[in-house]
Amino acid sequence: MLKNQGLDFEAVDVKGWLDRLKRYNEQTPSAEALRLNPAVKLVDFYEKTYGHKKSSSSEEDNAGDGQEVKFETKLAERDSVQLRKSPNVLGSGLMGKIVQYWLETWPSA
């Protein structure tokens, strides 16, 4: 989906992404790392949430072990009028507009 919007990147599993994020955080001065890649601020959260294999064998429990992470929103949509009324970000062209804005405003390395 993001490649269709003009972004050039390598898709990696959660574990690979987390390993790269931690390595980047260790090798880049703190202020620069936060400016160029704000995700480093949450590296400890990501590590606790996605970075280890849990004892269960279900797909979501193995997210840090190369499995895709999916976020289920049906219950939240049931309880939130605004979520139910929100636009289809993926199918409406909105994602393209968001990516274009990022490309125009994100600081480059």
N, C-alpha and C positions, 0 to 999 in steps of 0.2 A: 504494500500500500504506500509506504513512504517513498520507495524507489520510484513509483509511478508519479510522484510529485516532484521529482527532480533531485532527490537526495542521493548521494553516492556514499554507500557505507557497506560494511561487511556485517551480515547478520550472525550473531553468536548466541549460544544458549546462556541462561542466567549465570551459571557458574563461570563461564568464560568472561562474561561482561563484568561480573563482580571481581574476578581476578585482575582484569585490566584496570578497573576503577581503583582498586587498592594499590596496584603498582604505580599508577599515575599519581595518586595522592602521596605516595612515599617519595616519588622522584621530582615533584613539582613544588616550588615554594607555595606556602599556604594561601597567601592573598591571590596569587596568579591562578592557582588551581581553582579557587572558589569563583573567580571572575570568568574563567574560561569553561569550567565544568562544575556547575553548582551541585551536581549529584554527589560530589565528594563530601559535602556537608552531612549527607545521610548514609555514609558508607557503613557505619556501625549498625544502623537500623537495617539496611539491606542484608548485612552479614547475618544478623540474628533472624531475620524473616525468611531469607531465601538461601543462605549460604551453607546450610548443612543438611545432610540427609537425616530425616526423622525415622523412627522405628517402624512406622506403618508403611505399607507398600502401595498406598493409593497414589494416583498421579500427582495430585497437588502437593502431597507431602514430599515428593522427590523433585520439587521445582529446582532446587540447587544442584541437582544431579543430571542436568541436561534436558529436563522436561520443560515444555511450554507452560508459562504461567497464564492462567485465565482468571478474570475477575467476574464473578457472577453478580448481577445487579437486580435480579427479579424482585427480591424482597424489598430492597431500597425503593425500587420503582413502585411497588405496591403501596408503600407508605408515603411517597412523595409525589405530589401533584406536579411539581416543577420537573422532576426527573421524567415523569411520564410524558410531559409536554415538550421535552427537550428535542432539538432537531437531530436528525440522523447525520452525525458528523462525518461518517465515512462515505455515505452515499450522496450527500448534498453539495459537495464541492467545497465545503467549509474547511476540510483538512488541507486542501491545496492553498487556500488563502492563509491559513495559519502557518504552513511551511514557508510560503513566500515571505511572510512578515519576518519569520525567524531568520531566513536567509539574508534579508535586507538589514536587520538590526543586530544580529548576534555578533559579538566581538570575535574577530578572527585571531588565530594564534600568531 
